Amino acid sequence: MDEEVIEAHLRGSIVAGIYPMLPDETCYFLAVDFDEEDWQKDISIVRNVCSEFNLPVAVERSRSGNGGHIWFFFENPISAAVARKFGTALVTFSMNKRHEIRFTSYDRLFPSQDTMPKGGFGNLIALPFQKSARKNNNSEFVDEQFESYHDQWAFLSSIKKISEGRIENFISALCSGHELGILKIDEEEAQKPWEKPRKFRLHKNDFPEHIEIIKANMLFIPKAGISQSALNRLKRLASLSAISSPEEYTTSAIPLIKRDSYESFHNKVYSTALKIATEDQKDHLKKEIQKIRTK
């Protein structure tokens, strides 16, 4: 990234992006991505939580105009794992504030991993202020009514940066317990108190006839035509790949395995969890599953 690239981006001749994670697995910012319908409603809830905790936040309308990014800027680079814990805690707390809101527009965090993936740089996020998009008031920071600020640079310069100490405090204050956040569960998966536990299986009609999956530093799977149930399952499995600690991996995997089959651990989630695990994670998960089986 140099001045020529930045100028080309601002003039609209290219779209520049940035990899949030540095080589030492730290980052200067966290971005929360929302897209599709209800993105404004969901972002407003998160924004209100930030206001409640006096947390500096910047909301950008995406280049397409059909989504938005919530940006948090740090005083100094902090661990990507800590930044992501903060982001998931914030989303979880916001979801718990309004149970009737499903947060269907919530997509992912940037950085998208706790650690640097082998052979890659993590996920790229497009930078704001791309001129072609700005012709439609997109790729700009917006206020509470989702109107673009008159002076974008003045607004950006007014955003306060957050210290690592405050981030740590927010993680504890916003969401104690599950650090990965709540991955939305649709109505067909929501078990009623009077119902017997049941298995949830994906079917052929949960997916389009053809899916083009791109394999680069990560797998890129288009969401079009995939049912909400299938998206939920994919996101739950993807969340495991972002965890490095064997203990955290097991703690996060077991509820997903139980949700898939309840009584039996011989299921596809368990099999997939073992396939994507590191050797240490795999050994720890197997030991804990064995403990449950022998109870």
ZAMARGU-4260 file (C-alpha; in steps of 0.2 Angstrom, whole numbers, plus 5000, padded with zeros to 4 digits):
<rodrens>
0) 5000/5000/5000 | 5008/5017/4995 | 5002/5034/4990 | 4999/5029/4972 | 4987/5015/4977
5) 4978/5026/4989 | 4976/5040/4976 | 4969/5027/4963 | 4957/5021/4976 | 4951/5038/4981
10) 4949/5043/4962 | 4939/5027/4959 | 4951/5018/4946 | 4953/5003/4958 | 4946/4996/4974
15) 4959/4994/4987 | 4958/4983/5002 | 4968/4979/5018 | 4972/4963/5027 | 4968/4967/5045
20) 4980/4955/5053 | 4999/4959/5054 | 5013/4946/5053 | 5014/4945/5072 | 4995/4941/5073
25) 4990/4958/5079 | 4978/4971/5072 | 4975/4990/5073 | 4956/4988/5070 | 4941/4977/5071
30) 4927/4978/5058 | 4910/4969/5060 | 4902/4965/5043 | 4883/4966/5040 | 4874/4963/5024
35) 4857/4958/5016 | 4840/4964/5023 | 4838/4971/5040 | 4857/4976/5041 | 4852/4994/5046
40) 4841/4988/5060 | 4854/4976/5067 | 4868/4989/5065 | 4857/5001/5075 | 4856/4989/5089
45) 4875/4986/5090 | 4877/5005/5089 | 4865/5008/5104 | 4875/4996/5114 | 4891/5005/5110
50) 4883/5021/5115 | 4877/5013/5131 | 4895/5009/5135 | 4903/5025/5128 | 4912/5015/5115
55) 4919/5024/5100 | 4912/5017/5084 | 4911/5021/5065 | 4898/5014/5054 | 4901/5013/5035
60) 4889/5009/5022 | 4897/4996/5010 | 4901/4999/4992 | 4885/4990/4986 | 4874/5000/4998
65) 4866/4984/5004 | 4876/4982/5020 | 4888/4990/5032 | 4903/4989/5042 | 4905/4994/5060
70) 4924/4999/5063 | 4933/5000/5079 | 4951/5008/5080 | 4964/5003/5093 | 4977/5014/5101
75) 4990/5001/5098 | 4990/4984/5089 | 4982/4971/5099 | 4980/4952/5098 | 4968/4947/5084
80) 4961/4934/5096 | 4957/4947/5109 | 4950/4959/5095 | 4939/4945/5089 | 4933/4940/5107
85) 4928/4958/5109 | 4918/4958/5093 | 4909/4942/5096 | 4905/4947/5114 | 4898/4964/5107
90) 4887/4955/5095 | 4881/4942/5108 | 4877/4955/5120 | 4867/4965/5107 | 4858/4950/5102
95) 4853/4946/5120 | 4847/4964/5122 | 4833/4961/5108 | 4828/4943/5108 | 4815/4947/5094
100) 4829/4953/5082 | 4837/4938/5074 | 4853/4947/5067 | 4851/4938/5051 | 4862/4951/5042
105) 4877/4948/5053 | 4890/4940/5042 | 4908/4940/5050 | 4922/4949/5059 | 4938/4956/5051
110) 4951/4949/5055 | 4942/4933/5052 | 4954/4922/5061 | 4964/4922/5078 | 4980/4917/5070
115) 4988/4919/5053 | 4983/4905/5041 | 4997/4895/5033 | 5001/4902/5016 | 4990/4917/5017
120) 4986/4934/5025 | 4968/4931/5031 | 4953/4940/5024 | 4954/4956/5014 | 4941/4970/5018
125) 4938/4984/5006 | 4943/5002/5011 | 4931/5016/5013 | 4930/5031/5001 | 4931/5022/4985
130) 4925/5036/4973 | 4914/5026/4961 | 4904/5019/4975 | 4903/5037/4983 | 4893/5043/4968
135) 4879/5034/4976 | 4884/5039/4994 | 4891/5022/4997 | 4908/5018/5004 | 4905/5032/5017
140) 4903/5034/5035 | 4885/5037/5041 | 4876/5044/5056 | 4862/5036/5066 | 4849/5039/5052
145) 4861/5031/5040 | 4864/5048/5031 | 4882/5051/5026 | 4892/5064/5036 | 4895/5080/5027
150) 4913/5080/5030 | 4919/5062/5030 | 4938/5066/5034 | 4932/5077/5049 | 4922/5063/5056
155) 4935/5050/5054 | 4948/5061/5062 | 4936/5064/5077 | 4935/5045/5081 | 4944/5040/5097
160) 4955/5025/5097 | 4952/5012/5110 | 4965/5005/5122 | 4969/4987/5124 | 4964/4988/5143
165) 4947/4995/5138 | 4944/4981/5126 | 4948/4968/5139 | 4936/4976/5151 | 4923/4976/5138
170) 4925/4958/5135 | 4921/4954/5153 | 4907/4967/5154 | 4898/4963/5138 | 4897/4944/5138
175) 4903/4932/5151 | 4904/4914/5145 | 4904/4909/5127 | 4917/4920/5118 | 4912/4914/5100
180) 4895/4923/5101 | 4878/4917/5097 | 4876/4910/5080 | 4859/4912/5075 | 4846/4898/5076
185) 4831/4898/5064 | 4814/4894/5069 | 4814/4876/5063 | 4830/4873/5075 | 4822/4881/5090
190) 4817/4867/5102 | 4801/4870/5112 | 4802/4866/5130 | 4788/4853/5128 | 4796/4844/5113
195) 4807/4829/5114 | 4825/4832/5108 | 4826/4829/5089 | 4839/4828/5076 | 4841/4842/5063
200) 4847/4835/5046 | 4851/4845/5030 | 4843/4839/5014 | 4846/4841/4996 | 4834/4856/4994
205) 4845/4866/5007 | 4857/4869/4994 | 4856/4875/4976 | 4859/4862/4962 | 4877/4869/4959
210) 4889/4878/4970 | 4905/4886/4965 | 4917/4885/4979 | 4934/4895/4978 | 4949/4888/4987
215) 4962/4901/4990 | 4969/4905/5008 | 4952/4900/5013 | 4936/4892/5006 | 4924/4905/4998
220) 4906/4898/4997 | 4892/4909/4990 | 4877/4910/5001 | 4864/4912/4987 | 4852/4897/4986
225) 4858/4890/5003 | 4845/4888/5016 | 4846/4897/5033 | 4848/4880/5042 | 4863/4875/5031
230) 4871/4893/5033 | 4870/4891/5052 | 4878/4874/5051 | 4892/4880/5040 | 4895/4895/5051
235) 4896/4885/5067 | 4909/4873/5059 | 4919/4888/5052 | 4919/4896/5069 | 4929/4881/5075
240) 4943/4884/5063 | 4947/4901/5070 | 4951/4893/5087 | 4969/4889/5092 | 4968/4882/5109
245) 4964/4863/5111 | 4954/4867/5127 | 4944/4881/5118 | 4941/4870/5103 | 4934/4856/5113
250) 4923/4868/5123 | 4916/4875/5107 | 4914/4859/5098 | 4905/4848/5110 | 4889/4859/5110
255) 4888/4859/5091 | 4891/4840/5091 | 4877/4838/5104 | 4865/4849/5095 | 4868/4839/5079
260) 4863/4822/5087 | 4859/4824/5105 | 4862/4806/5110 | 4875/4800/5098 | 4892/4807/5095
265) 4894/4797/5079 | 4888/4811/5067 | 4894/4822/5054 | 4898/4837/5065 | 4910/4826/5076
270) 4918/4819/5060 | 4920/4836/5053 | 4927/4843/5069 | 4940/4830/5070 | 4945/4833/5051
275) 4948/4852/5054 | 4957/4851/5071 | 4975/4851/5074 | 4983/4836/5081 | 4983/4843/5099
280) 4964/4849/5097 | 4960/4832/5090 | 4968/4822/5104 | 4959/4834/5117 | 4942/4832/5109
285) 4943/4813/5108 | 4948/4812/5127 | 4933/4823/5132 | 4921/4814/5121 | 4926/4798/5128
290) 4923/4805/5146 | 4905/4809/5141 | 4902/4792/5133 | 4908/4783/5149 | 4897/4793/5161
</rodrens>
